[in-house]
């Protein structure tokens, strides 16, 4: 594979492979679902009533989350098809450049090489834009699901009479009676059965890139 095209194709493969796939999200860094306990200094602290939630399961298996993944996968396939078209274009231009060797003056060849390299840079920029479109859309939609999860977790925990809610991932041993995951999942699916995945346009993404570089 030519030295010009290889970096673009490798980057395209890596860039489109990760976004939106089921992943081990470190939910321990997220804000805690809820706690209605009074300040530590209070002399009338309530007796703890503990519940636990498998947050990762909810964020992976809720109907809204599955809808997000479906949309992301569809968009990724469209982008991969677009990148395949650019790949064919670059290969054709590369062959044309090779065929021109010995037929054109060195000045004309150099001009064509510069134009070819500019086109490669344009394709690389396009790839970066598409990658950020995927990542931004995924993160924004995922954030909406998490916000809705917090509301559902708060509602279900109050209905259960719990005043302390823990991430199940942080609990070493506990009876299943403390687990309210399924109730929260059911509530979330009812309150937010789906979420719209909005992909920023190229202008918005290019503006983001410029701001990050300034």
Secondary structure, 3 states (H helix, E strand, C coil): CCHHHHHHHHHHHHHHHHCCCCCCCCHHHCCCCCECCCCCCCCCCCCCCEEEECHHHHHHHCHHHHHHHHHHHHHHHHHHHHHHHHHHHHHHHHHHHHHHCCCCCHHHHHHHHHHHHHHHHHHHHHHHHHHHHHHHHHHHHHHHHHHHHHHHHHHHHHHCCCCEEEEHHHCCCCCHHHECHHHHHHHHHHHCCCCCCCCCCHHHHHHHHHHHHC
